[in-house]
């Protein structure tokens, strides 16, 4: 039986999000990374000033291997980014 593995991506962990909220800077909108290939998602998130962390690899029969199945920070959330 072949299992496909999806990646659970956290665009920013709680500590990073807290740091960004408390630091000075312009707000940036968290991108929607769900369903994107890992490298594409990393480029998009990092291009907006976010750090990408892979929290876990989990099985999802509907998402191809190497694609994002979830993210901690909801898409569209406004977060202050560091200057």
mmCIF file of the N, C-alpha and C atoms, coordinates in Angstrom:
data_MODEL
# 
_entry.id   MODEL 
# 
loop_
_atom_site.group_PDB 
_atom_site.id 
_atom_site.type_symbol 
_atom_site.label_atom_id 
_atom_site.label_alt_id 
_atom_site.label_comp_id 
_atom_site.label_asym_id 
_atom_site.label_entity_id 
_atom_site.label_seq_id 
_atom_site.pdbx_PDB_ins_code 
_atom_site.Cartn_x 
_atom_site.Cartn_y 
_atom_site.Cartn_z 
_atom_site.occupancy 
_atom_site.B_iso_or_equiv 
_atom_site.pdbx_formal_charge 
_atom_site.auth_seq_id 
_atom_site.auth_comp_id 
_atom_site.auth_asym_id 
_atom_site.auth_atom_id 
_atom_site.pdbx_PDB_model_num 
ATOM 1   N N  . UNK A 1 1  ? 0.852  -1.175 0.000  1.00 0.00 ? 1  UNK A N  1 
ATOM 2   C CA . UNK A 1 1  ? 0.000  0.000  0.000  1.00 0.00 ? 1  UNK A CA 1 
ATOM 3   C C  . UNK A 1 1  ? 0.902  1.243  0.000  1.00 0.00 ? 1  UNK A C  1 
ATOM 4   N N  . UNK A 1 2  ? 0.617  2.124  -0.897 1.00 0.00 ? 2  UNK A N  1 
ATOM 5   C CA . UNK A 1 2  ? 1.439  3.328  -1.030 1.00 0.00 ? 2  UNK A CA 1 
ATOM 6   C C  . UNK A 1 2  ? 0.761  4.469  -0.277 1.00 0.00 ? 2  UNK A C  1 
ATOM 7   N N  . UNK A 1 3  ? 1.516  5.090  0.556  1.00 0.00 ? 3  UNK A N  1 
ATOM 8   C CA . UNK A 1 3  ? 0.995  6.229  1.316  1.00 0.00 ? 3  UNK A CA 1 
ATOM 9   C C  . UNK A 1 3  ? 1.610  7.510  0.786  1.00 0.00 ? 3  UNK A C  1 
ATOM 10  N N  . UNK A 1 4  ? 0.792  8.471  0.562  1.00 0.00 ? 4  UNK A N  1 
ATOM 11  C CA . UNK A 1 4  ? 1.285  9.790  0.174  1.00 0.00 ? 4  UNK A CA 1 
ATOM 12  C C  . UNK A 1 4  ? 1.480  10.606 1.444  1.00 0.00 ? 4  UNK A C  1 
ATOM 13  N N  . UNK A 1 5  ? 2.509  11.378 1.457  1.00 0.00 ? 5  UNK A N  1 
ATOM 14  C CA . UNK A 1 5  ? 2.786  12.204 2.626  1.00 0.00 ? 5  UNK A CA 1 
ATOM 15  C C  . UNK A 1 5  ? 2.646  13.663 2.248  1.00 0.00 ? 5  UNK A C  1 
ATOM 16  N N  . UNK A 1 6  ? 1.890  14.382 3.031  1.00 0.00 ? 6  UNK A N  1 
ATOM 17  C CA . UNK A 1 6  ? 1.773  15.825 2.844  1.00 0.00 ? 6  UNK A CA 1 
ATOM 18  C C  . UNK A 1 6  ? 2.574  16.513 3.934  1.00 0.00 ? 6  UNK A C  1 
ATOM 19  N N  . UNK A 1 7  ? 2.905  17.699 3.687  1.00 0.00 ? 7  UNK A N  1 
ATOM 20  C CA . UNK A 1 7  ? 3.645  18.454 4.694  1.00 0.00 ? 7  UNK A CA 1 
ATOM 21  C C  . UNK A 1 7  ? 2.706  19.392 5.438  1.00 0.00 ? 7  UNK A C  1 
ATOM 22  N N  . UNK A 1 8  ? 2.887  19.442 6.726  1.00 0.00 ? 8  UNK A N  1 
ATOM 23  C CA . UNK A 1 8  ? 2.166  20.411 7.533  1.00 0.00 ? 8  UNK A CA 1 
ATOM 24  C C  . UNK A 1 8  ? 3.141  21.555 7.750  1.00 0.00 ? 8  UNK A C  1 
ATOM 25  N N  . UNK A 1 9  ? 2.816  22.679 7.215  1.00 0.00 ? 9  UNK A N  1 
ATOM 26  C CA . UNK A 1 9  ? 3.713  23.823 7.250  1.00 0.00 ? 9  UNK A CA 1 
ATOM 27  C C  . UNK A 1 9  ? 3.212  24.854 8.231  1.00 0.00 ? 9  UNK A C  1 
ATOM 28  N N  . UNK A 1 10 ? 4.092  25.350 8.960  1.00 0.00 ? 10 UNK A N  1 
ATOM 29  C CA . UNK A 1 10 ? 3.770  26.443 9.858  1.00 0.00 ? 10 UNK A CA 1 
ATOM 30  C C  . UNK A 1 10 ? 4.515  27.653 9.326  1.00 0.00 ? 10 UNK A C  1 
ATOM 31  N N  . UNK A 1 11 ? 3.767  28.646 8.764  1.00 0.00 ? 11 UNK A N  1 
ATOM 32  C CA . UNK A 1 11 ? 4.433  29.799 8.189  1.00 0.00 ? 11 UNK A CA 1 
ATOM 33  C C  . UNK A 1 11 ? 5.174  30.603 9.230  1.00 0.00 ? 11 UNK A C  1 
ATOM 34  N N  . UNK A 1 12 ? 4.621  30.564 10.424 1.00 0.00 ? 12 UNK A N  1 
ATOM 35  C CA . UNK A 1 12 ? 5.362  31.155 11.534 1.00 0.00 ? 12 UNK A CA 1 
ATOM 36  C C  . UNK A 1 12 ? 4.906  30.505 12.816 1.00 0.00 ? 12 UNK A C  1 
ATOM 37  N N  . UNK A 1 13 ? 5.832  30.064 13.617 1.00 0.00 ? 13 UNK A N  1 
ATOM 38  C CA . UNK A 1 13 ? 5.470  29.444 14.883 1.00 0.00 ? 13 UNK A CA 1 
ATOM 39  C C  . UNK A 1 13 ? 5.017  30.520 15.853 1.00 0.00 ? 13 UNK A C  1 
ATOM 40  N N  . UNK A 1 14 ? 4.399  30.089 16.931 1.00 0.00 ? 14 UNK A N  1 
ATOM 41  C CA . UNK A 1 14 ? 3.809  31.039 17.872 1.00 0.00 ? 14 UNK A CA 1 
ATOM 42  C C  . UNK A 1 14 ? 4.825  32.071 18.361 1.00 0.00 ? 14 UNK A C  1 
ATOM 43  N N  . UNK A 1 15 ? 6.025  31.645 18.660 1.00 0.00 ? 15 UNK A N  1 
ATOM 44  C CA . UNK A 1 15 ? 7.041  32.582 19.146 1.00 0.00 ? 15 UNK A CA 1 
ATOM 45  C C  . UNK A 1 15 ? 7.411  33.617 18.106 1.00 0.00 ? 15 UNK A C  1 
ATOM 46  N N  . UNK A 1 16 ? 7.546  33.187 16.867 1.00 0.00 ? 16 UNK A N  1 
ATOM 47  C CA . UNK A 1 16 ? 7.867  34.124 15.792 1.00 0.00 ? 16 UNK A CA 1 
ATOM 48  C C  . UNK A 1 16 ? 6.719  35.088 15.558 1.00 0.00 ? 16 UNK A C  1 
ATOM 49  N N  . UNK A 1 17 ? 5.496  34.563 15.563 1.00 0.00 ? 17 UNK A N  1 
ATOM 50  C CA . UNK A 1 17 ? 4.336  35.430 15.361 1.00 0.00 ? 17 UNK A CA 1 
ATOM 51  C C  . UNK A 1 17 ? 4.251  36.465 16.486 1.00 0.00 ? 17 UNK A C  1 
ATOM 52  N N  . UNK A 1 18 ? 4.480  36.021 17.718 1.00 0.00 ? 18 UNK A N  1 
ATOM 53  C CA . UNK A 1 18 ? 4.449  36.943 18.848 1.00 0.00 ? 18 UNK A CA 1 
ATOM 54  C C  . UNK A 1 18 ? 5.526  38.017 18.695 1.00 0.00 ? 18 UNK A C  1 
ATOM 55  N N  . UNK A 1 19 ? 6.721  37.600 18.311 1.00 0.00 ? 19 UNK A N  1 
ATOM 56  C CA . UNK A 1 19 ? 7.807  38.557 18.098 1.00 0.00 ? 19 UNK A CA 1 
ATOM 57  C C  . UNK A 1 19 ? 7.432  39.576 17.037 1.00 0.00 ? 19 UNK A C  1 
ATOM 58  N N  . UNK A 1 20 ? 6.849  39.106 15.954 1.00 0.00 ? 20 UNK A N  1 
ATOM 59  C CA . UNK A 1 20 ? 6.485  40.018 14.874 1.00 0.00 ? 20 UNK A CA 1 
ATOM 60  C C  . UNK A 1 20 ? 5.397  40.993 15.310 1.00 0.00 ? 20 UNK A C  1 
ATOM 61  N N  . UNK A 1 21 ? 4.436  40.514 16.122 1.00 0.00 ? 21 UNK A N  1 
ATOM 62  C CA . UNK A 1 21 ? 3.384  41.401 16.614 1.00 0.00 ? 21 UNK A CA 1 
ATOM 63  C C  . UNK A 1 21 ? 3.959  42.473 17.531 1.00 0.00 ? 21 UNK A C  1 
ATOM 64  N N  . UNK A 1 22 ? 4.921  42.107 18.345 1.00 0.00 ? 22 UNK A N  1 
ATOM 65  C CA . UNK A 1 22 ? 5.460  43.043 19.316 1.00 0.00 ? 22 UNK A CA 1 
ATOM 66  C C  . UNK A 1 22 ? 6.550  43.945 18.760 1.00 0.00 ? 22 UNK A C  1 
ATOM 67  N N  . UNK A 1 23 ? 7.180  43.537 17.680 1.00 0.00 ? 23 UNK A N  1 
ATOM 68  C CA . UNK A 1 23 ? 8.242  44.370 17.117 1.00 0.00 ? 23 UNK A CA 1 
ATOM 69  C C  . UNK A 1 23 ? 7.642  45.450 16.217 1.00 0.00 ? 23 UNK A C  1 
ATOM 70  N N  . UNK A 1 24 ? 8.450  46.449 15.959 1.00 0.00 ? 24 UNK A N  1 
ATOM 71  C CA . UNK A 1 24 ? 7.982  47.521 15.076 1.00 0.00 ? 24 UNK A CA 1 
ATOM 72  C C  . UNK A 1 24 ? 8.170  47.092 13.635 1.00 0.00 ? 24 UNK A C  1 
ATOM 73  N N  . UNK A 1 25 ? 7.292  47.540 12.799 1.00 0.00 ? 25 UNK A N  1 
ATOM 74  C CA . UNK A 1 25 ? 7.402  47.204 11.389 1.00 0.00 ? 25 UNK A CA 1 
ATOM 75  C C  . UNK A 1 25 ? 6.062  47.345 10.699 1.00 0.00 ? 25 UNK A C  1 
ATOM 76  N N  . UNK A 1 26 ? 6.092  47.224 9.396  1.00 0.00 ? 26 UNK A N  1 
ATOM 77  C CA . UNK A 1 26 ? 4.873  47.305 8.615  1.00 0.00 ? 26 UNK A CA 1 
ATOM 78  C C  . UNK A 1 26 ? 4.170  45.955 8.629  1.00 0.00 ? 26 UNK A C  1 
ATOM 79  N N  . UNK A 1 27 ? 2.843  45.960 8.673  1.00 0.00 ? 27 UNK A N  1 
ATOM 80  C CA . UNK A 1 27 ? 2.137  44.677 8.663  1.00 0.00 ? 27 UNK A CA 1 
ATOM 81  C C  . UNK A 1 27 ? 2.204  44.026 7.283  1.00 0.00 ? 27 UNK A C  1 
ATOM 82  N N  . UNK A 1 28 ? 2.290  42.706 7.296  1.00 0.00 ? 28 UNK A N  1 
ATOM 83  C CA . UNK A 1 28 ? 2.264  41.918 6.068  1.00 0.00 ? 28 UNK A CA 1 
ATOM 84  C C  . UNK A 1 28 ? 1.145  40.900 6.210  1.00 0.00 ? 28 UNK A C  1 
ATOM 85  N N  . UNK A 1 29 ? 0.575  40.506 5.100  1.00 0.00 ? 29 UNK A N  1 
ATOM 86  C CA . UNK A 1 29 ? -0.518 39.550 5.104  1.00 0.00 ? 29 UNK A CA 1 
ATOM 87  C C  . UNK A 1 29 ? 0.044  38.141 4.915  1.00 0.00 ? 29 UNK A C  1 
ATOM 88  N N  . UNK A 1 30 ? -0.343 37.230 5.804  1.00 0.00 ? 30 UNK A N  1 
ATOM 89  C CA . UNK A 1 30 ? 0.102  35.839 5.683  1.00 0.00 ? 30 UNK A CA 1 
ATOM 90  C C  . UNK A 1 30 ? -0.469 35.240 4.397  1.00 0.00 ? 30 UNK A C  1 
ATOM 91  N N  . UNK A 1 31 ? 0.385  34.641 3.583  1.00 0.00 ? 31 UNK A N  1 
ATOM 92  C CA . UNK A 1 31 ? -0.090 34.060 2.326  1.00 0.00 ? 31 UNK A CA 1 
ATOM 93  C C  . UNK A 1 31 ? -0.830 32.745 2.557  1.00 0.00 ? 31 UNK A C  1 
ATOM 94  N N  . UNK A 1 32 ? -1.633 32.348 1.590  1.00 0.00 ? 32 UNK A N  1 
ATOM 95  C CA . UNK A 1 32 ? -2.295 31.055 1.631  1.00 0.00 ? 32 UNK A CA 1 
ATOM 96  C C  . UNK A 1 32 ? -1.358 30.048 0.978  1.00 0.00 ? 32 UNK A C  1 
ATOM 97  N N  . UNK A 1 33 ? -0.758 29.175 1.779  1.00 0.00 ? 33 UNK A N  1 
ATOM 98  C CA . UNK A 1 33 ? 0.220  28.219 1.284  1.00 0.00 ? 33 UNK A CA 1 
ATOM 99  C C  . UNK A 1 33 ? -0.364 26.826 1.094  1.00 0.00 ? 33 UNK A C  1 
ATOM 100 N N  . UNK A 1 34 ? -1.583 26.626 1.515  1.00 0.00 ? 34 UNK A N  1 
ATOM 101 C CA . UNK A 1 34 ? -2.211 25.306 1.464  1.00 0.00 ? 34 UNK A CA 1 
ATOM 102 C C  . UNK A 1 34 ? -2.365 24.852 0.016  1.00 0.00 ? 34 UNK A C  1 
ATOM 103 N N  . UNK A 1 35 ? -1.912 23.618 -0.244 1.00 0.00 ? 35 UNK A N  1 
ATOM 104 C CA . UNK A 1 35 ? -2.011 23.029 -1.576 1.00 0.00 ? 35 UNK A CA 1 
ATOM 105 C C  . UNK A 1 35 ? -0.813 23.301 -2.467 1.00 0.00 ? 35 UNK A C  1 
ATOM 106 N N  . UNK A 1 36 ? 0.098  24.160 -2.016 1.00 0.00 ? 36 UNK A N  1 
ATOM 107 C CA . UNK A 1 36 ? 1.270  24.493 -2.830 1.00 0.00 ? 36 UNK A CA 1 
ATOM 108 C C  . UNK A 1 36 ? 2.415  23.520 -2.539 1.00 0.00 ? 36 UNK A C  1 
ATOM 109 N N  . UNK A 1 37 ? 3.298  23.380 -3.515 1.00 0.00 ? 37 UNK A N  1 
ATOM 110 C CA . UNK A 1 37 ? 4.484  22.558 -3.339 1.00 0.00 ? 37 UNK A CA 1 
ATOM 111 C C  . UNK A 1 37 ? 5.399  23.245 -2.334 1.00 0.00 ? 37 UNK A C  1 
ATOM 112 N N  . UNK A 1 38 ? 6.135  22.474 -1.551 1.00 0.00 ? 38 UNK A N  1 
ATOM 113 C CA . UNK A 1 38 ? 6.926  23.016 -0.443 1.00 0.00 ? 38 UNK A CA 1 
ATOM 114 C C  . UNK A 1 38 ? 7.872  24.137 -0.864 1.00 0.00 ? 38 UNK A C  1 
ATOM 115 N N  . UNK A 1 39 ? 8.669  23.937 -1.900 1.00 0.00 ? 39 UNK A N  1 
ATOM 116 C CA . UNK A 1 39 ? 9.631  24.972 -2.315 1.00 0.00 ? 39 UNK A CA 1 
ATOM 117 C C  . UNK A 1 39 ? 8.933  26.242 -2.780 1.00 0.00 ? 39 UNK A C  1 
ATOM 118 N N  . UNK A 1 40 ? 7.839  26.106 -3.501 1.00 0.00 ? 40 UNK A N  1 
ATOM 119 C CA . UNK A 1 40 ? 7.063  27.269 -3.949 1.00 0.00 ? 40 UNK A CA 1 
ATOM 120 C C  . UNK A 1 40 ? 6.510  28.032 -2.741 1.00 0.00 ? 40 UNK A C  1 
ATOM 121 N N  . UNK A 1 41 ? 6.000  27.283 -1.767 1.00 0.00 ? 41 UNK A N  1 
ATOM 122 C CA . UNK A 1 41 ? 5.444  27.906 -0.560 1.00 0.00 ? 41 UNK A CA 1 
ATOM 123 C C  . UNK A 1 41 ? 6.518  28.649 0.233  1.00 0.00 ? 41 UNK A C  1 
ATOM 124 N N  . UNK A 1 42 ? 7.705  28.037 0.351  1.00 0.00 ? 42 UNK A N  1 
ATOM 125 C CA . UNK A 1 42 ? 8.803  28.686 1.071  1.00 0.00 ? 42 UNK A CA 1 
ATOM 126 C C  . UNK A 1 42 ? 9.200  29.995 0.399  1.00 0.00 ? 42 UNK A C  1 
ATOM 127 N N  . UNK A 1 43 ? 9.313  29.982 -0.920 1.00 0.00 ? 43 UNK A N  1 
ATOM 128 C CA . UNK A 1 43 ? 9.691  31.200 -1.651 1.00 0.00 ? 43 UNK A CA 1 
ATOM 129 C C  . UNK A 1 43 ? 8.663  32.306 -1.438 1.00 0.00 ? 43 UNK A C  1 
ATOM 130 N N  . UNK A 1 44 ? 7.382  31.954 -1.527 1.00 0.00 ? 44 UNK A N  1 
ATOM 131 C CA . UNK A 1 44 ? 6.333  32.958 -1.356 1.00 0.00 ? 44 UNK A CA 1 
ATOM 132 C C  . UNK A 1 44 ? 6.334  33.529 0.060  1.00 0.00 ? 44 UNK A C  1 
ATOM 133 N N  . UNK A 1 45 ? 6.410  32.665 1.059  1.00 0.00 ? 45 UNK A N  1 
ATOM 134 C CA . UNK A 1 45 ? 6.392  33.120 2.453  1.00 0.00 ? 45 UNK A CA 1 
ATOM 135 C C  . UNK A 1 45 ? 7.626  33.961 2.775  1.00 0.00 ? 45 UNK A C  1 
ATOM 136 N N  . UNK A 1 46 ? 8.792  33.481 2.399  1.00 0.00 ? 46 UNK A N  1 
ATOM 137 C CA . UNK A 1 46 ? 10.027 34.210 2.686  1.00 0.00 ? 46 UNK A CA 1 
ATOM 138 C C  . UNK A 1 46 ? 10.086 35.526 1.927  1.00 0.00 ? 46 UNK A C  1 
ATOM 139 N N  . UNK A 1 47 ? 9.471  35.586 0.752  1.00 0.00 ? 47 UNK A N  1 
ATOM 140 C CA . UNK A 1 47 ? 9.398  36.825 -0.009 1.00 0.00 ? 47 UNK A CA 1 
ATOM 141 C C  . UNK A 1 47 ? 8.571  37.892 0.686  1.00 0.00 ? 47 UNK A C  1 
ATOM 142 N N  . UNK A 1 48 ? 7.686  37.472 1.565  1.00 0.00 ? 48 UNK A N  1 
ATOM 143 C CA . UNK A 1 48 ? 6.863  38.410 2.332  1.00 0.00 ? 48 UNK A CA 1 
ATOM 144 C C  . UNK A 1 48 ? 7.433  38.671 3.724  1.00 0.00 ? 48 UNK A C  1 
ATOM 145 N N  . UNK A 1 49 ? 8.600  38.100 4.020  1.00 0.00 ? 49 UNK A N  1 
ATOM 146 C CA . UNK A 1 49 ? 9.254  38.346 5.298  1.00 0.00 ? 49 UNK A CA 1 
ATOM 147 C C  . UNK A 1 49 ? 8.929  37.334 6.377  1.00 0.00 ? 49 UNK A C  1 
ATOM 148 N N  . UNK A 1 50 ? 8.336  36.217 6.032  1.00 0.00 ? 50 UNK A N  1 
ATOM 149 C CA . UNK A 1 50 ? 8.010  35.180 7.006  1.00 0.00 ? 50 UNK A CA 1 
ATOM 150 C C  . UNK A 1 50 ? 9.063  34.086 6.972  1.00 0.00 ? 50 UNK A C  1 
ATOM 151 N N  . UNK A 1 51 ? 9.216  33.386 8.083  1.00 0.00 ? 51 UNK A N  1 
ATOM 152 C CA . UNK A 1 51 ? 10.095 32.239 8.169  1.00 0.00 ? 51 UNK A CA 1 
ATOM 153 C C  . UNK A 1 51 ? 9.236  30.986 8.118  1.00 0.00 ? 51 UNK A C  1 
ATOM 154 N N  . UNK A 1 52 ? 9.703  29.989 7.390  1.00 0.00 ? 52 UNK A N  1 
ATOM 155 C CA . UNK A 1 52 ? 8.938  28.759 7.193  1.00 0.00 ? 52 UNK A CA 1 
ATOM 156 C C  . UNK A 1 52 ? 9.527  27.639 8.038  1.00 0.00 ? 52 UNK A C  1 
ATOM 157 N N  . UNK A 1 53 ? 8.658  26.919 8.746  1.00 0.00 ? 53 UNK A N  1 
ATOM 158 C CA . UNK A 1 53 ? 9.053  25.755 9.532  1.00 0.00 ? 53 UNK A CA 1 
ATOM 159 C C  . UNK A 1 53 ? 8.161  24.583 9.166  1.00 0.00 ? 53 UNK A C  1 
ATOM 160 N N  . UNK A 1 54 ? 8.756  23.413 9.024  1.00 0.00 ? 54 UNK A N  1 
ATOM 161 C CA . UNK A 1 54 ? 7.974  22.194 8.828  1.00 0.00 ? 54 UNK A CA 1 
ATOM 162 C C  . UNK A 1 54 ? 7.795  21.592 10.203 1.00 0.00 ? 54 UNK A C  1 
ATOM 163 N N  . UNK A 1 55 ? 6.558  21.509 10.634 1.00 0.00 ? 55 UNK A N  1 
ATOM 164 C CA . UNK A 1 55 ? 6.277  20.994 11.960 1.00 0.00 ? 55 UNK A CA 1 
ATOM 165 C C  . UNK A 1 55 ? 6.159  19.478 11.954 1.00 0.00 ? 55 UNK A C  1 
ATOM 166 N N  . UNK A 1 56 ? 5.563  18.916 10.906 1.00 0.00 ? 56 UNK A N  1 
ATOM 167 C CA . UNK A 1 56 ? 5.366  17.468 10.840 1.00 0.00 ? 56 UNK A CA 1 
ATOM 168 C C  . UNK A 1 56 ? 5.056  17.051 9.419  1.00 0.00 ? 56 UNK A C  1 
ATOM 169 N N  . UNK A 1 57 ? 5.262  15.785 9.153  1.00 0.00 ? 57 UNK A N  1 
ATOM 170 C CA . UNK A 1 57 ? 4.823  15.188 7.901  1.00 0.00 ? 57 UNK A CA 1 
ATOM 171 C C  . UNK A 1 57 ? 3.655  14.279 8.255  1.00 0.00 ? 57 UNK A C  1 
ATOM 172 N N  . UNK A 1 58 ? 2.547  14.462 7.573  1.00 0.00 ? 58 UNK A N  1 
ATOM 173 C CA . UNK A 1 58 ? 1.370  13.655 7.862  1.00 0.00 ? 58 UNK A CA 1 
ATOM 174 C C  . UNK A 1 58 ? 0.759  13.133 6.566  1.00 0.00 ? 58 UNK A C  1 
ATOM 175 N N  . UNK A 1 59 ? 0.062  12.034 6.694  1.00 0.00 ? 59 UNK A N  1 
ATOM 176 C CA . UNK A 1 59 ? -0.603 11.432 5.542  1.00 0.00 ? 59 UNK A CA 1 
ATOM 177 C C  . UNK A 1 59 ? -1.891 12.164 5.222  1.00 0.00 ? 59 UNK A C  1 
ATOM 178 N N  . UNK A 1 60 ? -2.109 12.410 3.945  1.00 0.00 ? 60 UNK A N  1 
ATOM 179 C CA . UNK A 1 60 ? -3.383 12.947 3.463  1.00 0.00 ? 60 UNK A CA 1 
ATOM 180 C C  . UNK A 1 60 ? -3.599 12.376 2.070  1.00 0.00 ? 60 UNK A C  1 
ATOM 181 N N  . UNK A 1 61 ? -4.604 11.543 1.923  1.00 0.00 ? 61 UNK A N  1 
ATOM 182 C CA . UNK A 1 61 ? -4.861 10.874 0.662  1.00 0.00 ? 61 UNK A CA 1 
ATOM 183 C C  . UNK A 1 61 ? -5.312 11.780 -0.463 1.00 0.00 ? 61 UNK A C  1 
ATOM 184 N N  . UNK A 1 62 ? -5.626 13.032 -0.153 1.00 0.00 ? 62 UNK A N  1 
ATOM 185 C CA . UNK A 1 62 ? -6.130 13.959 -1.162 1.00 0.00 ? 62 UNK A CA 1 
ATOM 186 C C  . UNK A 1 62 ? -5.091 14.979 -1.617 1.00 0.00 ? 62 UNK A C  1 
ATOM 187 N N  . UNK A 1 63 ? -3.954 15.027 -0.931 1.00 0.00 ? 63 UNK A N  1 
ATOM 188 C CA . UNK A 1 63 ? -2.917 16.013 -1.249 1.00 0.00 ? 63 UNK A CA 1 
ATOM 189 C C  . UNK A 1 63 ? -1.671 15.275 -1.731 1.00 0.00 ? 63 UNK A C  1 
ATOM 190 N N  . UNK A 1 64 ? -1.112 15.661 -2.866 1.00 0.00 ? 64 UNK A N  1 
ATOM 191 C CA . UNK A 1 64 ? 0.086  14.987 -3.379 1.00 0.00 ? 64 UNK A CA 1 
ATOM 192 C C  . UNK A 1 64 ? 1.281  15.138 -2.431 1.00 0.00 ? 64 UNK A C  1 
ATOM 193 N N  . UNK A 1 65 ? 2.183  14.166 -2.501 1.00 0.00 ? 65 UNK A N  1 
ATOM 194 C CA . UNK A 1 65 ? 3.407  14.196 -1.705 1.00 0.00 ? 65 UNK A CA 1 
ATOM 195 C C  . UNK A 1 65 ? 4.144  15.517 -1.924 1.00 0.00 ? 65 UNK A C  1 
ATOM 196 N N  . UNK A 1 66 ? 4.654  16.106 -0.825 1.00 0.00 ? 66 UNK A N  1 
ATOM 197 C CA . UNK A 1 66 ? 5.452  17.322 -0.926 1.00 0.00 ? 66 UNK A CA 1 
ATOM 198 C C  . UNK A 1 66 ? 4.653  18.604 -0.999 1.00 0.00 ? 66 UNK A C  1 
ATOM 199 N N  . UNK A 1 67 ? 3.344  18.531 -0.795 1.00 0.00 ? 67 UNK A N  1 
ATOM 200 C CA . UNK A 1 67 ? 2.497  19.717 -0.839 1.00 0.00 ? 67 UNK A CA 1 
ATOM 201 C C  . UNK A 1 67 ? 1.973  20.043 0.562  1.00 0.00 ? 67 UNK A C  1 
ATOM 202 N N  . UNK A 1 68 ? 1.648  21.293 0.767  1.00 0.00 ? 68 UNK A N  1 
ATOM 203 C CA . UNK A 1 68 ? 1.199  21.794 2.064  1.00 0.00 ? 68 UNK A CA 1 
ATOM 204 C C  . UNK A 1 68 ? -0.255 21.385 2.313  1.00 0.00 ? 68 UNK A C  1 
ATOM 205 N N  . UNK A 1 69 ? -0.516 20.853 3.519  1.00 0.00 ? 69 UNK A N  1 
ATOM 206 C CA . UNK A 1 69 ? -1.899 20.494 3.854  1.00 0.00 ? 69 UNK A CA 1 
ATOM 207 C C  . UNK A 1 69 ? -2.493 21.405 4.917  1.00 0.00 ? 69 UNK A C  1 
ATOM 208 N N  . UNK A 1 70 ? -1.682 22.230 5.550  1.00 0.00 ? 70 UNK A N  1 
ATOM 209 C CA . UNK A 1 70 ? -2.206 23.141 6.560  1.00 0.00 ? 70 UNK A CA 1 
ATOM 210 C C  . UNK A 1 70 ? -1.142 24.133 6.992  1.00 0.00 ? 70 UNK A C  1 
ATOM 211 N N  . UNK A 1 71 ? -1.575 25.179 7.661  1.00 0.00 ? 71 UNK A N  1 
ATOM 212 C CA . UNK A 1 71 ? -0.646 26.172 8.193  1.00 0.00 ? 71 UNK A CA 1 
ATOM 213 C C  . UNK A 1 71 ? -1.228 26.748 9.464  1.00 0.00 ? 71 UNK A C  1 
ATOM 214 N N  . UNK A 1 72 ? -0.331 27.131 10.384 1.00 0.00 ? 72 UNK A N  1 
ATOM 215 C CA . UNK A 1 72 ? -0.768 27.629 11.688 1.00 0.00 ? 72 UNK A CA 1 
ATOM 216 C C  . UNK A 1 72 ? -1.381 29.020 11.597 1.00 0.00 ? 72 UNK A C  1 
ATOM 217 N N  . UNK A 1 73 ? -0.719 29.925 10.907 1.00 0.00 ? 73 UNK A N  1 
ATOM 218 C CA . UNK A 1 73 ? -1.225 31.288 10.769 1.00 0.00 ? 73 UNK A CA 1 
ATOM 219 C C  . UNK A 1 73 ? -2.248 31.313 9.637  1.00 0.00 ? 73 UNK A C  1 
ATOM 220 N N  . UNK A 1 74 ? -3.489 31.662 9.934  1.00 0.00 ? 74 UNK A N  1 
ATOM 221 C CA . UNK A 1 74 ? -4.515 31.653 8.884  1.00 0.00 ? 74 UNK A CA 1 
ATOM 222 C C  . UNK A 1 74 ? -4.170 32.609 7.737  1.00 0.00 ? 74 UNK A C  1 
ATOM 223 N N  . UNK A 1 75 ? -4.431 32.181 6.498  1.00 0.00 ? 75 UNK A N  1 
ATOM 224 C CA . UNK A 1 75 ? -4.192 33.055 5.356  1.00 0.00 ? 75 UNK A CA 1 
ATOM 225 C C  . UNK A 1 75 ? -4.938 34.380 5.509  1.00 0.00 ? 75 UNK A C  1 
ATOM 226 N N  . UNK A 1 76 ? -4.277 35.459 5.154  1.00 0.00 ? 76 UNK A N  1 
ATOM 227 C CA . UNK A 1 76 ? -4.904 36.784 5.232  1.00 0.00 ? 76 UNK A CA 1 
ATOM 228 C C  . UNK A 1 76 ? -4.678 37.494 6.560  1.00 0.00 ? 76 UNK A C  1 
ATOM 229 N N  . UNK A 1 77 ? -4.126 36.795 7.544  1.00 0.00 ? 77 UNK A N  1 
ATOM 230 C CA . UNK A 1 77 ? -3.868 37.408 8.843  1.00 0.00 ? 77 UNK A CA 1 
ATOM 231 C C  . UNK A 1 77 ? -2.794 38.485 8.674  1.00 0.00 ? 77 UNK A C  1 
ATOM 232 N N  . UNK A 1 78 ? -3.054 39.667 9.230  1.00 0.00 ? 78 UNK A N  1 
ATOM 233 C CA . UNK A 1 78 ? -2.098 40.774 9.155  1.00 0.00 ? 78 UNK A CA 1 
ATOM 234 C C  . UNK A 1 78 ? -1.131 40.671 10.340 1.00 0.00 ? 78 UNK A C  1 
ATOM 235 N N  . UNK A 1 79 ? 0.147  40.568 10.033 1.00 0.00 ? 79 UNK A N  1 
ATOM 236 C CA . UNK A 1 79 ? 1.185  40.438 11.060 1.00 0.00 ? 79 UNK A CA 1 
ATOM 237 C C  . UNK A 1 79 ? 2.255  41.479 10.779 1.00 0.00 ? 79 UNK A C  1 
ATOM 238 N N  . UNK A 1 80 ? 2.700  42.149 11.827 1.00 0.00 ? 80 UNK A N  1 
ATOM 239 C CA . UNK A 1 80 ? 3.780  43.120 11.650 1.00 0.00 ? 80 UNK A CA 1 
ATOM 240 C C  . UNK A 1 80 ? 5.037  42.379 11.286 1.00 0.00 ? 80 UNK A C  1 
ATOM 241 N N  . UNK A 1 81 ? 5.712  42.854 10.246 1.00 0.00 ? 81 UNK A N  1 
ATOM 242 C CA . UNK A 1 81 ? 6.984  42.227 9.905  1.00 0.00 ? 81 UNK A CA 1 
ATOM 243 C C  . UNK A 1 81 ? 8.118  43.134 10.325 1.00 0.00 ? 81 UNK A C  1 
ATOM 244 N N  . UNK A 1 82 ? 9.236  42.540 10.606 1.00 0.00 ? 82 UNK A N  1 
ATOM 245 C CA . UNK A 1 82 ? 10.381 43.298 11.088 1.00 0.00 ? 82 UNK A CA 1 
ATOM 246 C C  . UNK A 1 82 ? 10.922 44.208 10.001 1.00 0.00 ? 82 UNK A C  1 
ATOM 247 N N  . UNK A 1 83 ? 11.424 45.345 10.398 1.00 0.00 ? 83 UNK A N  1 
ATOM 248 C CA . UNK A 1 83 ? 11.994 46.296 9.432  1.00 0.00 ? 83 UNK A CA 1 
ATOM 249 C C  . UNK A 1 83 ? 13.348 45.856 8.980  1.00 0.00 ? 83 UNK A C  1 
# 
